[in-house]
């Protein structure tokens, strides 16, 4: 006869419910308590396992991509400390401070909607879909400042072709990751979250439209939209959505965050256009960062008119701002 | 407390404190803390200090009237505080004119005419100029206290204009402009309340006297 010994556990041995439910915090607390004895680094690892796996890893073997400008590249320091990423605070310096612990690994992007082959791409897959190119683009913010950035990635169309959009797919809707716990300042953003953006399918298929995984030869810093973002160089910066988690092919024009916030000021197209002012400020000139003077003339389609102007043939650009 | 306020060093201390924000800004500049967009950084920093100094200036009268605080001598600093509000407004406007607009006067005027947040901000600034000019004791004498006081109520308009300017220029995060709005509302609301309660307390007068209630009541 098989005799099983009763487990010699008493009720007092049971972990209190609160500690069980908050075991991560508890561990973190233990870690902090033991921090005097332990090396600081291992405490950090205990609390935030693999939190920065994608932060600033160099991306070797980059191919020189097409469309690069030969203008002076903005220092990386400026691009990594002057950000609009309202989930991490509305001050330009906030994201660089508050996004440090943002967990970007593991990461995957769900591609769905009007496609023959909907699927999830892991970050590892995205990094290998095509040879990574370095493309030096001008980036013009709607707030009338601009930067020149060596982005890393490949044309978004590469990914589109893999999922085979059907004939109903006329627009692409993008969505940024949203987690109130990791983005505690979200409530101050004043915009509806998660952040959503959209493009017409032919815009998204344009070779200039970049699926971006890095900058300055390295993976993206969290504040610049890690681990994967869009870069649409002929449109105002807010169209270049950060930290992508969802791409949906749809029939009708999708809602976009800044258009929801203030339709009068931010249109769906938001092509860079010096002739159409923002209601509150002129778009004729911009400050090239880092710099003091707003004396750089803004170019139509941010200087990419030769490539993209034909997308908007016959459209009233004042109406479709 | 009042004795401390009337000591001859008090004004020097307050003066240095009022200059401290500028000193800190310059210090930050030497340490590269203005960031990649220094023009915007300086516009925001000086703009913040205008609103703070306007609020501090407007707080002087209410604080004096709260008897238990014993701060009646605060009045000695009101002119200096107001002038510093104007000083930071002047810096703010100069940065906008010189750096943001690169001395394009026509562009500035186009902005003033066309863009409500600039119209209202510019109005607030321009209204402060006569106040700064007439801030001397000699001017008070020449104008007569009553007329001088009437003119200097323009600071209420500047304060409100400053808050509206801030509220209209932010893109979506209105928390800070709303905070300033609440502060200004309290400071101006106190005056309105004091005026009404004073009027109620005074015995009814004949028609001619009623023309000048502001003299006694306004603070």
Interface residues (C-beta under 8 A of the other chain):
Chain A: X74 X75 X77 X78 X81 X82 X86 X90 X92 X93 X143 X145 X147 X188 X189 X190 X191 X261 X262 X279 X280 X281 X282 X287 X289 X290 X291 X292 X293 X294 X295
Chain B: X35 X36 X37 X38 X39 X40 X99 X100 X101 X102 X107 X110 X111 X115 X116 X117 X168 X169 X170 X171 X172 X173 X174 X175
